[in-house]
Amino acid sequence: DRANHRVLYYPANRIDPGVASVVFGQPDMSSRIQAVAPDRFFDPYSAAVSPAGNILYVTDFGANRVLRFNGSSSADQVYGQMGRFTTSTANKGGVSGTSLSGPSSVALDAFGRLFVIDYFNNRILKFSGSTTATKSASTSTASRMSRCYPSHFAARFGAPSRGSTTTR
Protein backbone atom coordinates (compact mmCIF):
# COMPACT_ATOMS: atom_id res chain seq x y z
CA ASP A 1 0.00 0.00 0.00
CA ARG A 2 2.55 2.50 -1.27
CA ALA A 3 0.39 5.64 -0.93
CA ASN A 4 -0.17 4.90 2.76
CA HIS A 5 3.51 4.03 3.40
CA ARG A 6 2.76 0.52 4.61
CA VAL A 7 2.72 -3.19 3.77
CA LEU A 8 -0.34 -5.20 4.76
CA TYR A 9 -0.49 -8.92 5.51
CA TYR A 10 -3.56 -10.92 4.52
CA PRO A 11 -3.41 -14.50 5.89
CA ALA A 12 -4.68 -17.17 3.50
CA ASN A 13 -6.67 -19.04 6.15
CA ARG A 14 -8.54 -16.04 7.58
CA ILE A 15 -12.35 -16.21 7.77
CA ASP A 16 -12.61 -12.73 6.19
CA PRO A 17 -9.82 -12.77 3.56
CA GLY A 18 -10.42 -9.13 2.60
CA VAL A 19 -9.22 -7.83 5.98
CA ALA A 20 -5.51 -7.43 6.73
CA SER A 21 -4.31 -8.80 10.07
CA VAL A 22 -0.85 -7.19 10.31
CA VAL A 23 0.52 -3.83 9.19
CA PHE A 24 4.21 -3.03 8.60
CA GLY A 25 5.35 0.60 8.47
CA GLN A 26 2.54 2.12 10.54
CA PRO A 27 1.51 1.92 14.22
CA ASP A 28 -2.06 0.93 13.23
CA MET A 29 -4.30 0.33 10.22
CA SER A 30 -5.45 3.96 9.89
CA SER A 31 -2.13 5.87 10.14
CA ARG A 32 -0.32 7.35 7.12
CA ILE A 33 3.04 8.44 8.57
CA GLN A 34 5.87 8.84 6.05
CA ALA A 35 9.22 8.49 7.84
CA VAL A 36 12.64 6.87 7.82
CA ALA A 37 12.80 4.58 10.87
CA PRO A 38 12.96 0.83 11.62
CA ASP A 39 9.16 0.69 11.90
CA ARG A 40 8.26 3.21 9.15
CA PHE A 41 8.51 3.49 5.37
CA PHE A 42 9.19 6.49 3.18
CA ASP A 43 8.17 4.83 -0.12
CA PRO A 44 7.64 1.04 0.05
CA TYR A 45 7.79 -0.44 -3.44
CA SER A 46 8.06 -4.24 -3.49
CA ALA A 47 8.37 -7.14 -1.07
CA ALA A 48 9.54 -10.74 -0.84
CA VAL A 49 8.93 -13.43 1.74
CA SER A 50 11.56 -16.01 2.69
CA PRO A 51 11.03 -19.61 1.50
CA ALA A 52 10.10 -20.58 5.08
CA GLY A 53 7.57 -17.71 5.23
CA ASN A 54 9.00 -16.13 8.39
CA ILE A 55 11.07 -13.21 7.06
CA LEU A 56 9.78 -10.24 5.03
CA TYR A 57 12.00 -7.98 2.90
CA VAL A 58 10.62 -4.63 1.67
CA THR A 59 12.24 -2.14 -0.70
CA ASP A 60 11.87 1.43 0.55
CA PHE A 61 12.56 3.15 -2.78
CA GLY A 62 12.52 6.77 -1.60
CA ALA A 63 14.73 6.00 1.41
CA ASN A 64 17.29 4.07 -0.69
CA ARG A 65 17.11 0.98 1.47
CA VAL A 66 15.71 -2.51 1.95
CA LEU A 67 14.31 -3.47 5.34
CA ARG A 68 14.18 -6.99 6.79
CA PHE A 69 11.42 -7.94 9.24
CA ASN A 70 11.94 -11.12 11.24
CA GLY A 71 8.88 -11.78 13.39
CA SER A 72 8.26 -8.15 14.35
CA SER A 73 6.69 -5.03 12.85
CA SER A 74 10.01 -3.26 13.41
CA ALA A 75 12.86 -4.07 11.03
CA ASP A 76 15.87 -5.90 12.46
CA GLN A 77 18.20 -5.29 9.49
CA VAL A 78 18.71 -2.54 6.89
CA TYR A 79 20.45 -2.78 3.52
CA GLY A 80 21.80 0.26 1.65
CA GLN A 81 22.36 2.64 4.57
CA MET A 82 25.48 1.20 6.22
CA GLY A 83 23.45 -0.26 9.09
CA ARG A 84 21.62 2.97 9.92
CA PHE A 85 17.82 2.82 10.07
CA THR A 86 17.27 6.59 10.19
CA THR A 87 19.23 7.73 7.13
CA SER A 88 18.08 7.75 3.50
CA THR A 89 21.13 8.96 1.56
CA ALA A 90 21.46 7.57 -1.97
CA ASN A 91 24.76 5.69 -2.31
CA LYS A 92 25.67 6.39 1.32
CA GLY A 93 29.45 6.07 1.53
CA GLY A 94 29.76 5.94 -2.29
CA VAL A 95 28.59 3.34 -4.80
CA SER A 96 29.51 -0.02 -3.29
CA GLY A 97 28.12 -3.35 -2.19
CA THR A 98 26.62 -1.64 0.87
CA SER A 99 24.85 1.25 -0.88
CA LEU A 100 21.62 1.61 -2.86
CA SER A 101 19.97 4.28 -4.97
CA GLY A 102 16.29 3.60 -5.57
CA PRO A 103 15.90 -0.11 -4.82
CA SER A 104 12.86 -1.04 -6.91
CA SER A 105 12.47 -4.82 -6.69
CA VAL A 106 13.47 -7.57 -4.33
CA ALA A 107 13.40 -11.37 -4.57
CA LEU A 108 14.69 -14.39 -2.69
CA ASP A 109 15.85 -17.63 -4.25
CA ALA A 110 15.18 -21.10 -2.86
CA PHE A 111 18.34 -20.80 -0.73
CA GLY A 112 17.28 -17.54 0.93
CA ARG A 113 19.74 -15.32 -0.95
CA LEU A 114 18.42 -11.80 -1.44
CA PHE A 115 18.42 -10.10 -4.88
CA VAL A 116 17.81 -6.35 -5.20
CA ILE A 117 17.41 -4.23 -8.32
CA ASP A 118 19.30 -1.01 -7.60
CA TYR A 119 17.37 1.12 -10.12
CA PHE A 120 19.40 4.34 -10.37
CA ASN A 121 22.75 2.50 -10.25
CA ASN A 122 21.59 0.17 -13.07
CA ARG A 123 22.62 -2.98 -11.28
CA ILE A 124 21.32 -6.06 -9.55
CA LEU A 125 22.86 -6.99 -6.21
CA LYS A 126 22.98 -10.40 -4.54
CA PHE A 127 23.22 -10.61 -0.75
CA SER A 128 24.19 -13.89 0.91
CA GLY A 129 23.66 -13.59 4.66
CA SER A 130 24.99 -10.07 5.21
CA THR A 131 24.17 -6.47 4.29
CA THR A 132 27.11 -6.35 1.86
CA ALA A 133 26.44 -7.59 -1.66
CA THR A 134 28.44 -10.67 -2.65
CA LYS A 135 27.80 -10.22 -6.36
CA SER A 136 26.73 -7.40 -8.64
CA ALA A 137 25.45 -7.51 -12.21
CA SER A 138 25.81 -4.15 -13.87
CA THR A 139 23.44 -4.06 -16.79
CA SER A 140 21.64 -1.55 -18.97
CA THR A 141 18.54 -3.71 -18.68
CA ALA A 142 18.28 -3.47 -14.88
CA SER A 143 15.97 -0.46 -15.14
CA ARG A 144 13.62 -2.31 -17.48
CA MET A 145 13.83 -5.47 -15.39
CA SER A 146 12.69 -3.59 -12.28
CA ARG A 147 9.17 -3.47 -13.68
CA CYS A 148 9.11 -7.26 -14.08
CA TYR A 149 7.99 -9.78 -11.53
CA PRO A 150 11.00 -9.79 -9.14
CA SER A 151 11.68 -13.52 -9.35
CA HIS A 152 12.66 -13.14 -13.02
CA PHE A 153 15.86 -11.30 -12.25
CA ALA A 154 17.17 -13.98 -9.84
CA ALA A 155 17.64 -16.17 -12.92
CA ARG A 156 20.35 -13.74 -14.10
CA PHE A 157 22.50 -15.16 -11.29
CA GLY A 158 21.58 -18.75 -12.14
CA ALA A 159 19.42 -19.11 -9.03
CA PRO A 160 15.96 -20.64 -8.92
CA SER A 161 13.44 -18.37 -7.25
CA ARG A 162 10.70 -19.46 -4.86
CA GLY A 163 8.76 -17.62 -2.19
CA SER A 164 8.92 -14.21 -3.85
CA THR A 165 6.09 -11.77 -4.18
CA THR A 166 5.48 -8.16 -5.08
CA THR A 167 3.36 -5.47 -3.45
CA ARG A 168 2.57 -3.48 -6.57
N, CA, C and O of each residue as an XYZ file, in Angstrom:
672
protein
N       0.858     -1.161      0.000
C       0.000      0.000      0.000
C       0.907      1.228      0.000
O       1.043      1.918      1.010
N       1.518      1.483     -1.139
C       2.549      2.505     -1.272
C       2.079      3.903     -0.844
O       2.809      4.614     -0.153
N       0.888      4.293     -1.243
C       0.387      5.635     -0.931
C       0.204      5.860      0.567
O       0.254      6.997      1.036
N      -0.007      4.789      1.315
C      -0.166      4.898      2.763
C       1.102      4.502      3.519
O       1.077      4.378      4.744
N       2.202      4.304      2.805
C       3.512      4.034      3.400
C       3.483      2.807      4.307
O       3.979      2.838      5.433
N       2.887      1.716      3.791
C       2.760      0.516      4.610
C       2.695     -0.731      3.735
O       2.463     -0.659      2.528
N       2.906     -1.872      4.379
C       2.716     -3.185      3.772
C       1.714     -3.916      4.647
O       1.862     -3.963      5.868
N       0.699     -4.484      4.022
C      -0.342     -5.196      4.757
C      -0.219     -6.695      4.534
O       0.134     -7.147      3.444
N      -0.517     -7.461      5.581
C      -0.492     -8.925      5.507
C      -1.913     -9.467      5.579
O      -2.667     -9.166      6.504
N      -2.256    -10.267      4.587
C      -3.561    -10.924      4.522
C      -3.338    -12.427      4.622
O      -2.901    -13.037      3.646
N      -3.621    -13.045      5.760
C      -3.406    -14.496      5.888
C      -4.374    -15.281      5.008
O      -5.540    -14.912      4.872
N      -3.887    -16.352      4.420
C      -4.682    -17.165      3.498
C      -5.827    -17.886      4.196
O      -6.871    -18.117      3.584
N      -5.654    -18.241      5.451
C      -6.666    -19.042      6.149
C      -7.638    -18.211      6.988
O      -8.356    -18.766      7.820
N      -7.673    -16.930      6.792
C      -8.542    -16.045      7.576
C     -10.006    -16.200      7.134
O     -10.280    -16.412      5.953
N     -10.922    -16.096      8.067
C     -12.351    -16.205      7.768
C     -12.782    -15.093      6.821
O     -13.531    -15.340      5.875
N     -12.313    -13.862      7.067
C     -12.608    -12.729      6.189
C     -11.327    -12.367      5.443
O     -10.549    -11.544      5.926
N     -11.091    -12.973      4.259
C      -9.816    -12.772      3.559
C      -9.581    -11.353      3.053
O      -8.463    -11.033      2.648
N     -10.591    -10.502      3.063
C     -10.424     -9.130      2.603
C      -9.946     -8.171      3.673
O      -9.851     -6.969      3.426
N      -9.640     -8.681      4.866
C      -9.219     -7.833      5.980
C      -7.784     -8.199      6.367
O      -7.488     -9.353      6.677
N      -6.903     -7.203      6.344
C      -5.512     -7.431      6.735
C      -5.424     -7.671      8.233
O      -6.198     -7.110      9.008
N      -4.469     -8.514      8.636
C      -4.312     -8.799     10.066
C      -3.058     -8.161     10.660
O      -2.969     -8.003     11.878
N      -2.093     -7.793      9.824
C      -0.845     -7.188     10.306
C      -0.476     -6.038      9.373
O      -0.657     -6.123      8.158
N       0.044     -4.965      9.964
C       0.519     -3.827      9.185
C       1.993     -3.603      9.503
O       2.393     -3.625     10.666
N       2.797     -3.388      8.465
C       4.210     -3.033      8.601
C       4.365     -1.598      8.117
O       3.835     -1.238      7.065
N       5.084     -0.776      8.873
C       5.352      0.596      8.471
C       4.452      1.637      9.115
O       4.667      2.835      8.934
N       3.453      1.201      9.859
C       2.539      2.122     10.543
C       2.202      1.555     11.919
O       2.258      0.341     12.111
N       1.852      2.416     12.887
C       1.510      1.919     14.222
C       0.141      1.239     14.273
O      -0.136      0.465     15.190
N      -0.730      1.533     13.269
C      -2.061      0.935     13.229
C      -2.567      0.973     11.788
O      -1.888      1.482     10.897
N      -3.746      0.438     11.570
C      -4.300      0.327     10.217
C      -4.742      1.661      9.617
O      -4.902      1.749      8.400
N      -4.943      2.690     10.420
C      -5.454      3.957      9.894
C      -4.394      5.054      9.740
O      -4.693      6.103      9.169
N      -3.178      4.848     10.226
C      -2.134      5.870     10.144
C      -1.530      5.946      8.744
O      -1.560      4.974      7.988
N      -0.978      7.124      8.408
C      -0.315      7.353      7.115
C       0.978      8.150      7.321
O       1.193      9.160      6.651
N       1.818      7.715      8.219
C       3.036      8.435      8.566
C       4.147      8.061      7.587
O       4.458      6.882      7.416
N       4.744      9.069      6.943
C       5.871      8.840      6.046
C       7.139      9.217      6.810
O       7.318     10.375      7.186
N       8.024      8.231      7.039
C       9.217      8.490      7.836
C      10.304      7.482      7.503
O      10.059      6.479      6.833
N      11.499      7.764      7.978
C      12.639      6.866      7.825
C      13.018      6.387      9.222
O      13.689      7.095      9.973
N      12.579      5.179      9.557
C      12.799      4.582     10.867
C      12.671      3.070     10.716
O      12.214      2.602      9.674
N      13.064      2.287     11.732
C      12.960      0.826     11.616
C      11.523      0.319     11.486
O      11.294     -0.773     10.966
N      10.553      1.111     11.958
C       9.160      0.694     11.900
C       8.308      1.589     10.999
O       7.084      1.617     11.133
N       8.949      2.321     10.077
C       8.258      3.214      9.145
C       8.853      3.076      7.752
O       9.994      2.648      7.581
N       8.042      3.454      6.751
C       8.509      3.493      5.365
C       8.387      4.905      4.834
O       7.510      5.668      5.238
N       9.279      5.237      3.923
C       9.186      6.485      3.184
C       8.428      6.245      1.880
O       7.556      7.031      1.510
N       8.767      5.142      1.176
C       8.172      4.832     -0.122
C       8.303      3.336     -0.417
O       9.102      2.944     -1.267
N       7.519      2.487      0.284
C       7.640      1.039      0.046
C       7.234      0.694     -1.381
O       6.250      1.223     -1.897
N       7.993     -0.192     -2.014
C       7.791     -0.437     -3.443
C       7.534     -1.897     -3.791
O       6.621     -2.190     -4.563
N       8.314     -2.816     -3.243
C       8.064     -4.240     -3.489
C       8.490     -5.039     -2.267
O       9.175     -4.528     -1.381
N       8.074     -6.300     -2.231
C       8.369     -7.140     -1.069
C       8.608     -8.572     -1.496
O       8.172     -9.002     -2.564
N       9.311     -9.304     -0.643
C       9.538    -10.738     -0.842
C       9.507    -11.413      0.518
O       9.910    -10.839      1.530
N       9.022    -12.640      0.517
C       8.935    -13.432      1.742
C       9.898    -14.598      1.619
O      10.010    -15.204      0.553
N      10.594    -14.915      2.701
C      11.562    -16.013      2.693
C      10.869    -17.329      2.358
O       9.664    -17.463      2.569
N      11.627    -18.315      1.832
C      11.026    -19.612      1.503
C      10.292    -20.252      2.686
O       9.297    -20.948      2.485
N      10.761    -20.029      3.896
C      10.101    -20.582      5.083
C       8.874    -19.761      5.499
O       8.075    -20.212      6.319
N       8.726    -18.555      4.933
C       7.571    -17.714      5.233
C       7.687    -16.893      6.497
O       6.696    -16.307      6.932
N       8.863    -16.829      7.104
C       8.999    -16.135      8.385
C       9.724    -14.796      8.318
O       9.739    -14.061      9.305
N      10.324    -14.462      7.181
C      11.066    -13.206      7.059
C      10.527    -12.423      5.858
O      10.341    -12.977      4.774
N      10.284    -11.140      6.067
C       9.782    -10.244      5.034
C      10.853     -9.219      4.688
O      11.457     -8.620      5.578
N      11.087     -9.019      3.398
C      11.999     -7.981      2.898
C      11.165     -6.981      2.105
O      10.345     -7.374      1.275
N      11.373     -5.677      2.360
C      10.624     -4.634      1.672
C      11.590     -3.586      1.141
O      12.443     -3.088      1.876
N      11.450     -3.248     -0.155
C      12.240     -2.145     -0.703
C      11.560     -0.836     -0.303
O      10.348     -0.683     -0.448
N      12.351      0.090      0.195
C      11.873      1.428      0.546
C      12.556      2.372     -0.442
O      13.580      2.984     -0.138
N      11.964      2.472     -1.630
C      12.559      3.150     -2.785
C      13.042      4.558     -2.455
O      14.197      4.893     -2.720
N      12.177      5.382     -1.883
C      12.516      6.774     -1.596
C      13.549      6.946     -0.499
O      14.182      7.998     -0.409
N      13.732      5.932      0.339
C      14.733      5.999      1.408
C      16.007      5.247      1.038
O      16.918      5.134      1.858
N      16.079      4.730     -0.192
C      17.292      4.070     -0.694
C      17.746      2.926      0.200
O      18.922      2.810      0.544
N      16.779      2.078      0.569
C      17.107      0.981      1.475
C      16.158     -0.200      1.276
O      15.113     -0.086      0.636
N      16.556     -1.328      1.841
C      15.713     -2.507      1.952
C      15.661     -2.860      3.426
O      16.695     -2.909      4.093
N      14.463     -3.108      3.937
C      14.311     -3.473      5.340
C      13.949     -4.948      5.461
O      13.195     -5.488      4.651
N      14.503     -5.589      6.490
C      14.176     -6.990      6.785
C      13.399     -7.038      8.090
O      13.806     -6.450      9.092
N      12.267     -7.750      8.065
C      11.425     -7.941      9.241
C      11.433     -9.420      9.582
O      11.083    -10.261      8.754
N      11.834     -9.730     10.807
C      11.940    -11.123     11.237
C      11.090    -11.334     12.483
O      11.602    -11.346     13.602
N       9.776    -11.501     12.277
C       8.877    -11.780     13.393
C       8.420    -10.567     14.170
O       7.858    -10.716     15.255
N       8.641     -9.376     13.654
C       8.262     -8.155     14.348
C       7.820     -7.119     13.322
O       8.151     -7.236     12.142
N       7.079     -6.109     13.758
C       6.687     -5.032     12.851
C       7.743     -3.935     12.793
O       7.549     -2.910     12.140
N       8.859     -4.157     13.480
C      10.010     -3.259     13.414
C      11.157     -4.022     12.754
O      11.455     -5.154     13.135
N      11.795     -3.403     11.770
C      12.864     -4.069     11.031
C      14.049     -4.382     11.940
O      14.373     -3.614     12.846
N      14.690     -5.520     11.685
C      15.873     -5.897     12.461
C      17.154     -5.757     11.639
O      18.254     -5.914     12.170
N      17.014     -5.463     10.339
C      18.201     -5.293      9.489
C      17.880     -4.316      8.367
O      16.760     -4.290      7.858
N      18.876     -3.507      7.981
C      18.712     -2.539      6.895
C      19.843     -2.724      5.890
O      21.003     -2.895      6.264
N      19.487     -2.686      4.611
C      20.455     -2.780      3.517
C      20.482     -1.434      2.810
O      19.434     -0.821      2.610
N      21.671     -0.965      2.427
C      21.796      0.256      1.650
C      22.104      1.509      2.429
O      22.345      2.551      1.820
N      22.108      1.459      3.749
C      22.357      2.641      4.572
C      23.447      2.402      5.619
O      23.458      3.043      6.670
N      24.349      1.488      5.330
C      25.477      1.201      6.215
C      25.024      0.901      7.645
O      25.657      1.338      8.606
N      23.923      0.152      7.782
C      23.448     -0.261      9.088
C      22.616      0.760      9.843
O      22.200      0.505     10.974
N      22.369      1.910      9.235
C      21.622      2.971      9.915
C      20.169      2.979      9.450
O      19.898      3.085      8.254
N      19.246      2.868     10.385
C      17.821      2.823     10.071
C      17.210      4.197      9.821
O      16.132      4.290      9.233
N      17.875      5.260     10.256
C      17.267      6.589     10.191
C      17.896      7.493      9.139
O      17.667      8.703      9.161
N      18.682      6.942      8.223
C      19.228      7.730      7.127
C      18.639      7.242      5.808
O      18.178      6.105      5.707
N      18.658      8.107      4.802
C      18.081      7.754      3.502
C      18.941      8.239      2.338
O      18.430      8.442      1.237
N      20.229      8.426      2.567
C      21.132      8.955      1.563
C      21.349      7.958      0.427
O      21.679      6.797      0.667
N      21.161      8.420     -0.814
C      21.458      7.574     -1.968
C      22.959      7.332     -2.016
O      23.752      8.262     -1.867
N      23.343      6.078     -2.225
C      24.755      5.695     -2.309
C      25.554      6.170     -1.104
O      26.660      6.692     -1.248
N      24.988      5.987      0.083
C      25.666      6.390      1.324
C      27.050      5.749      1.382
O      27.173      4.526      1.319
N      28.081      6.566      1.502
C      29.452      6.074      1.530
C      30.022      5.817      0.145
O      31.124      5.279      0.034
N      29.308      6.184     -0.916
C      29.756      5.940     -2.289
C      29.121      4.677     -2.850
O      28.596      3.853     -2.100
N      29.169      4.525     -4.170
C      28.586      3.339     -4.804
C      29.434      2.132     -4.436
O      30.619      2.062     -4.760
N      28.799      1.177     -3.746
C      29.510     -0.018     -3.287
C      28.510     -1.140     -3.062
O      27.328     -1.008     -3.380
N      28.987     -2.227     -2.520
C      28.119     -3.351     -2.192
C      27.259     -3.112     -0.971
O      26.430     -3.955     -0.626
N      27.439     -1.965     -0.299
C      26.618     -1.643      0.867
C      25.692     -0.456      0.628
O      25.000     -0.018      1.547
N      25.672      0.074     -0.609
C      24.845      1.250     -0.885
C      23.786      0.946     -1.932
O      23.935      0.034     -2.746
N      22.708      1.735     -1.894
C      21.617      1.609     -2.858
C      21.153      2.993     -3.286
O      21.310      3.975     -2.561
N      20.577      3.046     -4.487
C      19.969      4.279     -4.975
C      18.687      3.908     -5.714
O      18.712      3.593     -6.904
N      17.578      3.950     -5.003
C      16.287      3.601     -5.575
C      16.077      2.112     -5.755
O      15.830      1.664     -6.875
N      16.167      1.319     -4.677
C      15.897     -0.115     -4.823
C      14.440     -0.325     -5.215
O      13.531      0.082     -4.492
N      14.220     -0.969     -6.373
C      12.860     -1.040     -6.906
C      12.228     -2.420     -6.834
O      11.002     -2.529     -6.829
N      13.020     -3.462     -6.779
C      12.466     -4.817     -6.692
C      13.361     -5.678     -5.832
O      14.567     -5.451     -5.731
N      12.751     -6.666     -5.219
C      13.469     -7.568     -4.330
C      12.920     -8.975     -4.535
O      11.725     -9.159     -4.769
N      13.804     -9.962     -4.444
C      13.397    -11.366     -4.570
C      14.345    -12.223     -3.748
O      15.468    -11.822     -3.442
N      13.873    -13.400     -3.400
C      14.687    -14.388     -2.694
C      14.688    -15.665     -3.520
O      13.667    -16.037     -4.098
N      15.839    -16.338     -3.575
C      15.852    -17.626     -4.254
C      15.535    -18.728     -3.249
O      15.291    -18.453     -2.074
N      15.541    -19.961     -3.709
C      15.180    -21.099     -2.860
C      16.150    -21.293     -1.695
O      15.832    -21.992     -0.733
N      17.336    -20.673     -1.779
C      18.344    -20.803     -0.732
C      18.329    -19.625      0.237
O      19.154    -19.565      1.148
N      17.395    -18.683      0.048
C      17.279    -17.541      0.932
C      18.197    -16.382      0.602
O      18.285    -15.427      1.374
N      18.891    -16.448     -0.542
C      19.740    -15.320     -0.954
C      18.854    -14.200     -1.479
O      17.884    -14.440     -2.197
N      19.204    -12.977     -1.111
C      18.422    -11.798     -1.445
C      18.965    -11.144     -2.710
O      20.174    -10.955     -2.845
N      18.065    -10.796     -3.642
C      18.421    -10.101     -4.878
C      17.674     -8.778     -4.911
O      16.464     -8.738     -4.685
N      18.397     -7.687     -5.196
C      17.812     -6.353     -5.197
C      18.151     -5.653     -6.503
O      19.316     -5.607     -6.901
N      17.139     -5.105     -7.174
C      17.411     -4.231     -8.317
C      17.661     -2.839     -7.763
O      16.795     -2.242     -7.124
N      18.856     -2.335     -8.020
C      19.296     -1.008     -7.601
C      19.075     -0.090     -8.807
O      19.982      0.111     -9.615
N      17.876      0.459     -8.923
C      17.372      1.124    -10.117
C      18.290      2.220    -10.668
O      18.682      2.161    -11.834
N      18.635      3.207     -9.858
C      19.401      4.345    -10.371
C      20.884      4.031    -10.575
O      21.583      4.782    -11.255
N      21.370      2.934     -9.996
C      22.748      2.500    -10.249
C      22.810      1.450    -11.369
O      23.886      0.941    -11.684
N      21.655      1.128    -11.967
C      21.590      0.174    -13.074
C      22.316     -1.119    -12.772
O      23.173     -1.559    -13.539
N      21.968     -1.723    -11.649
C      22.616     -2.983    -11.281
C      21.670     -3.848    -10.462
O      20.662     -3.383     -9.931
N      22.027     -5.098    -10.381
C      21.318     -6.060     -9.552
C      22.325     -6.578     -8.540
O      23.422     -6.996     -8.910
N      21.962     -6.554     -7.272
C      22.862     -6.994     -6.209
C      22.370     -8.292     -5.592
O      21.166     -8.499     -5.437
N      23.298     -9.157     -5.243
C      22.977    -10.403     -4.544
C      23.599    -10.339     -3.158
O      24.790    -10.064     -3.013
N      22.779    -10.598     -2.137
C      23.222    -10.608     -0.749
C      23.099    -12.029     -0.213
O      22.046    -12.658     -0.325
N      24.175    -12.522      0.363
C      24.192    -13.885      0.914
C      24.498    -13.848      2.401
O      25.633    -14.100      2.805
N      23.504    -13.538      3.218
C      23.659    -13.592      4.662
C      24.245    -12.371      5.337
O      24.458    -12.391      6.550
N      24.517    -11.293      4.586
C      24.991    -10.065      5.214
C      24.410     -8.877      4.469
O      23.722     -9.053      3.464
N      24.680     -7.664      4.950
C      24.169     -6.469      4.289
C      25.140     -5.932      3.245
O      24.946     -4.833      2.726
N      26.181     -6.696      2.934
C      27.114     -6.347      1.858
C      26.891     -7.307      0.701
O      26.900     -8.523      0.887
N      26.692     -6.764     -0.486
C      26.439     -7.593     -1.661
C      27.643     -8.476     -1.953
O      28.789     -8.034     -1.867
N      27.366     -9.732     -2.300
C      28.435    -10.672     -2.648
C      28.631    -10.753     -4.152
O      29.627    -11.302     -4.621
N      27.690    -10.211     -4.906
C      27.804    -10.221     -6.359
C      26.967     -9.084     -6.899
O      25.920     -8.750     -6.346
N      27.440     -8.485     -7.995
C      26.727     -7.402     -8.639
C      26.704     -7.653    -10.127
O      27.714     -8.051    -10.708
N      25.563     -7.424    -10.751
C      25.452     -7.507    -12.206
C      25.097     -6.115    -12.694
O      23.977     -5.643    -12.499
N      26.049     -5.469    -13.322
C      25.813     -4.155    -13.874
C      25.254     -4.354    -15.273
O      25.878     -5.001    -16.114
N      24.093     -3.805    -15.513
C      23.436     -4.058    -16.792
C      22.561     -2.889    -17.203
O      21.950     -2.238    -16.356
N      22.501     -2.628    -18.470
C      21.641     -1.551    -18.971
C      20.183     -1.964    -18.923
O      19.296     -1.122    -19.065
N      19.924     -3.247    -18.726
C      18.537     -3.708    -18.679
C      17.972     -3.743    -17.265
O      16.798     -4.068    -17.086
N      18.772     -3.419    -16.264
C      18.282     -3.472    -14.881
C      17.080     -2.561    -14.681
O      16.138     -2.935    -13.983
N      17.095     -1.379    -15.276
C      15.965     -0.465    -15.135
C      14.702     -1.061    -15.721
O      13.635     -0.957    -15.116
N      14.796     -1.678    -16.878
C      13.618     -2.308    -17.482
C      13.191     -3.522    -16.679
O      11.996     -3.787    -16.546
N      14.147     -4.261    -16.145
C      13.834     -5.468    -15.385
C      13.113     -5.142    -14.092
O      12.384     -5.985    -13.569
N      13.299     -3.936    -13.561
C      12.689     -3.590    -12.280
C      11.170     -3.573    -12.358
O      10.507     -3.651    -11.324
N      10.620     -3.475    -13.518
C       9.173     -3.468    -13.678
C       8.623     -4.881    -13.853
O       7.409     -5.077    -13.917
N       9.517     -5.862    -13.929
C       9.108     -7.256    -14.078
C       8.801     -7.864    -12.720
O       9.114     -7.292    -11.676
N       8.189     -9.022    -12.759
C       7.990     -9.778    -11.531
C       9.368    -10.059    -10.947
O      10.212    -10.593    -11.668
N       9.649     -9.735     -9.694
C      10.997     -9.791     -9.137
C      11.713    -11.128     -9.280
O      12.940    -11.150     -9.388
N      10.995    -12.228     -9.284
C      11.681    -13.522     -9.354
C      12.397    -13.716    -10.680
O      13.303    -14.545    -10.765
N      12.022    -12.979    -11.714
C      12.657    -13.138    -13.020
C      14.124    -12.730    -13.001
O      14.933    -13.317    -13.720
N      14.479    -11.743    -12.199
C      15.863    -11.304    -12.251
C      16.803    -12.194    -11.447
O      18.016    -12.106    -11.635
N      16.296    -13.046    -10.560
C      17.166    -13.979     -9.843
C      17.801    -14.965    -10.815
O      18.899    -15.466    -10.572
N      17.106    -15.242    -11.917
C      17.640    -16.166    -12.920
C      18.924    -15.633    -13.542
O      19.739    -16.419    -14.026
N      19.125    -14.327    -13.543
C      20.354    -13.740    -14.097
C      21.584    -14.259    -13.352
O      22.676    -14.317    -13.918
N      21.410    -14.633    -12.097
C      22.501    -15.155    -11.293
C      22.497    -16.683    -11.275
O      23.264    -17.295    -10.531
N      21.642    -17.301    -12.085
C      21.584    -18.753    -12.144
C      20.913    -19.368    -10.936
O      21.177    -20.527    -10.614
N      20.055    -18.629    -10.258
C      19.423    -19.111     -9.034
C      17.937    -19.315     -9.248
O      17.263    -18.427     -9.768
N      17.411    -20.467     -8.857
C      15.956    -20.641     -8.924
C      15.293    -19.765     -7.876
O      15.846    -19.565     -6.794
N      14.130    -19.247     -8.180
C      13.440    -18.370     -7.245
C      12.148    -19.001     -6.787
O      11.348    -19.476     -7.593
N      11.951    -19.002     -5.460
C      10.699    -19.456     -4.860
C      10.407    -18.557     -3.683
O      11.324    -18.015     -3.067
N       9.143    -18.396     -3.368
C       8.757    -17.622     -2.194
C       8.812    -16.123     -2.381
O       8.814    -15.388     -1.393
N       8.857    -15.641     -3.612
C       8.916    -14.212     -3.850
C       7.541    -13.669     -4.188
O       6.682    -14.379     -4.709
N       7.353    -12.402     -3.881
C       6.089    -11.770     -4.176
C       6.344    -10.294     -4.438
O       7.459     -9.814     -4.235
N       5.349     -9.587     -4.875
C       5.481     -8.160     -5.083
C       4.285     -7.459     -4.476
O       3.214     -8.055     -4.359
N       4.446     -6.194     -4.084
C       3.356     -5.467     -3.455
C       2.666     -4.524     -4.427
O       1.681     -3.880     -4.066
N       3.157     -4.435     -5.635
C       2.570     -3.480     -6.575
C       1.294     -3.956     -7.148
O       0.682     -3.259     -7.957
